[in-house]
């Protein structure tokens, strides 16, 4: 450890034998540590509680408060403070008891100076690493704004928000299911922010984004020298989430070997770093998310059934954006505010035709894709209003052809599910019925052409359904309400 860091490290030594306290103080001060020694364990606890140090070294057997009492007080005062227990009565049972209670390590009397200094160095590094990671996490959270607002006015989103509010105060494991881009991590952040753990860290990891040979070290950490390249001790994400929330995204991609180790963490509430020999207690709330069917993965022997039931105490299933079209206008307004503010630009308005086009599009990328589309529009549009022409071409085509999202999604490039004969037939019928159509070779107004096509398309649908609007809406893929709205807009009600 660099000398500068040692000089900043504070150590409290507690031993009822004054000579032992003096010896430890001199050894540690020579190494650059700031040391305070106590023979009275009660006074030492007052100091630790009011001003938690980086490290506490305490004898196990003392009059008054014992080493176990000091350990408990230190852990309650600060999760970051490391504790080393000294004992002249070393047994396996004592060591296990100390570790389970939260001690970093233990040393036996009499001890070798080199052994003591190495243990102290590791303990102080452990404390400072936790604090550095906590500071970084807090900085990142402030920068991101922890935007955990669940946007939506549809019945589906209201139901999800209700479940989140009821589940968040508990420590129950939650499995969040949904297609990519539906907002699974946003739900996880909401659960954390509404929980009693909100003051502690929210640690997220995507199980599919880290190579399998590195994933164990990322999750559980490793000791120095555990493998080639492990030149220092590293805390894993599970340990960093102690006291807070751990979010495992794409949990279905977790290898079977690590599934077994994760199950043990959930059962025993402790971890063991790669290359380590000590168990480290952890207190976490686990949230997991997947876009796969874990039940199918269980049948295919790719996911452990016992882990599935541990994770799936509460299930929250997020609907795709195409199934909650009522939320699109609300999300559009939200993203206009958010993105314009982030870009430090004036917030534009958006034309009704542009919003309608967005409502009609499939959005295979769900809410994430909608946000990207709005950002593109803000960057590329001219003026203070986003017009229909500013919407990407594939989305405009979806609106122009009057196709609902299911139909558009089935096509490779956003084109309507009509054959060339159907298209030419509709164009001919439209030309015969329309008035004021442009002469051959002329282009004409886009909105007029679109309206004419929609009118022709809906009339053909009504003819096929023999005037039954419910059947016509089913044929076109439009909702009954949306079909009515288009009929009114195009003046078809009286023609019905």
Secondary structure, 3 states (H helix, E strand, C coil): CCHHHHHHCEEEEECCCHHHHHHHHHHHHHCCCEEEEECCHHHHHHHHHHCCCCEEEEECCCCCCCHHHHHHHHHHHCCCCEEEEEECCCCHHHHHHHHHHCCCEEEECCCCHHHHHHHHHHHHHHHHHHHHHHHHHHHHHHHHCCCCCCCCCCHHHHHHHHHHHHHHCCCCCEEEECCCCCCHHHHHHHHHHCCCCCCCCEEEEECCCCCHHHHHHHHHEECCCCCCCCCCCEECHHHHCCCCEEEEECHHHCCHHHHHHHHHHHHHCEECCECCCCCEECCCEEEEEECCCHHHHHHCCCCCHHHHHHHCCEEEECCCHHHCHHHHHHHHHHHHHHHHHHHCCCCCEECHHHHHHHHHCCCCCHHHHHHHHHHHHHHHCCCCEECHHHCCHHHHHHHHCCCCHHHHHCCCCCCCCCCHHHHHHHHHHHHHHCCCCCCCCCCCCHHHHHHHHHHHHHHHHHHHCCCCHHHHHHHHCCCHHHHHHHHHHHCCCCCC
